[in-house]
């Protein structure tokens, strides 16, 4: 129930978000990506290393990462260098690359995991015919970032989606390329997602001679 501004207790009530960091989760820096990989390897978390690498390269939302099937990634007994999935949110296909670290960790996990092309890459512990939940995925990400000393209030599942996209934008300034990679239908969504502002635009302009 809500409270009236005239209620005596309102003045003593703290806002629900007091002390919390609200807004988009930060993307990871390259050194943080490798720190998490090292931590997962040291802890022997084969599945989580494959999941992390897939999330970074695919730039997919968590709800799409958990639903990927083996057949989406494997062809002829090898991990594809490029894959394509249909996004749950938009219903549109998006293509992504899988670089060597991701291919290696995915291959190692799938050799241990077994299964058929129709099985989920990351099955639920409760029912192997189902995939892990997005909630469990988010909890795992919290463990990963906490494992290298980062605050889970600042980093989360969406950080993994933003990491490579943000790096590509910083290196190239190519919003259209990032839009395609993220599967956004509108360039405005990509602008908001990356937090592009006037300062970014001016820096790009200053480095362009005519």
C-alpha positions in Angstrom: 0.0 0.0 0.0 1.1 3.5 -0.7 1.7 6.3 1.8 0.4 9.8 1.8 2.8 12.7 1.9 0.9 13.8 5.0 1.5 10.6 6.9 3.7 11.2 10.0 5.9 8.2 9.2 6.8 9.2 5.7 9.6 11.5 6.8 11.4 8.6 8.4 11.0 6.2 5.5 14.1 5.7 3.4 13.6 5.5 -0.4 13.6 1.9 -1.7 16.7 2.5 -3.7 18.6 4.4 -1.0 22.2 3.2 -1.1 21.6 1.1 -4.2 23.2 1.6 -7.6 20.4 2.0 -10.1 20.8 1.9 -13.9 22.6 -0.1 -16.5 25.2 -2.6 -15.4 28.7 -1.7 -16.4 30.4 -3.6 -19.2 33.5 -5.6 -18.2 37.0 -4.4 -19.1 39.3 -6.7 -21.1 41.4 -7.4 -18.1 38.3 -8.2 -16.0 37.2 -10.7 -18.7 40.5 -12.5 -18.5 40.5 -12.4 -14.7 37.1 -14.1 -14.6 38.4 -16.7 -17.1 41.4 -17.4 -14.9 39.2 -17.6 -11.8 36.8 -20.1 -13.5 39.7 -22.2 -14.7 41.3 -22.2 -11.3 38.0 -23.3 -9.7 37.6 -26.1 -12.2 34.2 -24.7 -13.4 34.2 -26.1 -16.9 30.5 -25.4 -17.6 30.7 -21.9 -16.3 33.8 -21.0 -18.3 32.0 -22.2 -21.5 28.9 -20.2 -20.5 30.9 -17.1 -19.8 32.8 -17.2 -23.1 29.6 -17.9 -25.0 27.9 -14.9 -23.4 30.8 -12.6 -24.1 31.1 -13.5 -27.8 27.4 -13.9 -28.6 26.4 -10.6 -26.9 23.0 -12.2 -26.2 20.6 -11.5 -23.4 20.6 -14.1 -20.6 17.2 -15.5 -21.7 18.8 -16.4 -25.1 22.1 -17.7 -23.7 20.4 -20.3 -21.5 18.2 -21.6 -24.4 21.0 -22.3 -26.9 21.0 -25.8 -28.1 24.0 -27.9 -29.0 22.9 -28.0 -32.7 23.1 -24.1 -32.7 26.8 -24.3 -32.0 28.0 -27.6 -33.4 28.4 -28.7 -37.0 30.2 -31.9 -38.1 31.6 -32.5 -34.7 33.2 -29.0 -34.5 32.2 -25.8 -32.8 31.1 -23.3 -35.4 33.0 -20.1 -35.9 29.7 -18.3 -36.5 26.3 -19.1 -35.2 22.8 -17.7 -35.5 19.9 -17.7 -33.1 16.4 -16.2 -32.9 16.1 -13.7 -30.1 13.3 -14.2 -27.7 12.6 -10.5 -27.2 12.4 -9.5 -30.8 11.7 -12.8 -32.6 14.5 -11.7 -35.0 17.6 -13.8 -35.9 21.0 -12.5 -34.8 24.4 -13.8 -35.9 27.5 -13.9 -33.8 31.1 -15.0 -33.9 32.8 -17.6 -31.7 36.5 -16.9 -31.2 39.1 -19.5 -30.2 38.7 -19.1 -26.4 35.0 -19.7 -26.7 35.3 -22.5 -29.1 37.9 -24.3 -27.0 35.9 -23.9 -23.7 32.6 -24.9 -25.4 34.2 -28.0 -26.9 35.7 -29.1 -23.6 32.3 -28.6 -21.9 30.3 -30.4 -24.6 32.7 -33.4 -24.6 32.1 -33.7 -20.9 28.4 -32.9 -21.1 27.5 -35.3 -24.0 24.0 -35.1 -25.4 22.4 -34.7 -28.9 22.1 -31.7 -31.2 18.6 -31.1 -29.9 19.7 -30.9 -26.2 20.3 -27.6 -24.5 24.0 -26.7 -24.0 23.4 -25.8 -20.4 20.9 -28.2 -18.9 19.0 -27.7 -15.6 20.3 -29.7 -12.7 16.7 -30.6 -11.8 15.6 -31.7 -15.2 18.2 -32.4 -17.8 15.7 -32.0 -20.6 15.3 -28.3 -19.7 17.8 -25.5 -19.7 19.0 -23.6 -16.6 16.8 -20.7 -15.7 17.7 -17.0 -16.3 17.6 -16.6 -12.5 20.2 -19.2 -12.1 22.3 -17.7 -14.8 22.1 -14.3 -13.1 23.2 -15.9 -9.8 26.2 -17.5 -11.6 27.2 -14.1 -13.0 27.1 -12.6 -9.5 29.5 -15.4 -8.4 31.9 -14.8 -11.2 32.2 -11.0 -10.7 32.4 -11.4 -7.0 35.1 -14.0 -7.5 37.4 -11.4 -8.9 36.5 -8.7 -6.4 33.9 -6.8 -8.3 30.6 -5.6 -6.8 27.5 -7.4 -8.0 25.6 -4.2 -7.5 27.6 -2.7 -10.4 27.9 -5.8 -12.7 25.4 -8.4 -13.7 24.2 -10.6 -16.5 23.7 -7.6 -18.8 27.3 -6.6 -18.3 28.3 -9.7 -20.4 26.0 -8.6 -23.2 27.4 -5.1 -23.2 31.1 -5.9 -22.8 32.1 -6.7 -26.4 29.6 -4.3 -27.9 31.0 -1.4 -25.9 34.5 -2.3 -26.8 33.7 -2.5 -30.5 32.0 1.0 -30.3 35.0 2.5 -28.5 37.4 1.1 -31.0 35.5 1.9 -34.2 32.7 4.4 -33.4 30.5 2.3 -35.7 27.0 2.4 -34.2 25.4 0.6 -37.1 27.8 -2.4 -36.7 27.0 -2.6 -33.0 23.3 -2.3 -33.7 23.5 -5.4 -36.0 25.5 -7.4 -33.5 23.1 -6.7 -30.7 20.1 -7.3 -32.9 18.5 -4.0 -32.1 15.7 -3.0 -34.5 16.3 0.8 -34.0 19.6 2.7 -33.9 18.1 4.8 -31.1 18.0 1.7 -28.9 21.7 1.1 -29.5 22.5 4.7 -28.7 20.7 4.5 -25.3 22.2 1.0 -24.6 25.8 2.2 -25.1 25.1 5.4 -23.2 26.4 7.4 -26.2 26.2 11.1 -25.4 27.4 14.5 -26.8 30.9 14.0 -25.4 31.3 10.7 -27.3 30.1 12.4 -30.5 32.5 15.3 -30.1 35.5 13.0 -29.4 34.7 11.1 -32.6 34.4 14.3 -34.5 37.6 15.7 -33.2 39.5 12.6 -34.5 38.0 13.1 -38.0 39.9 15.4 -40.2 38.6 16.8 -43.5 
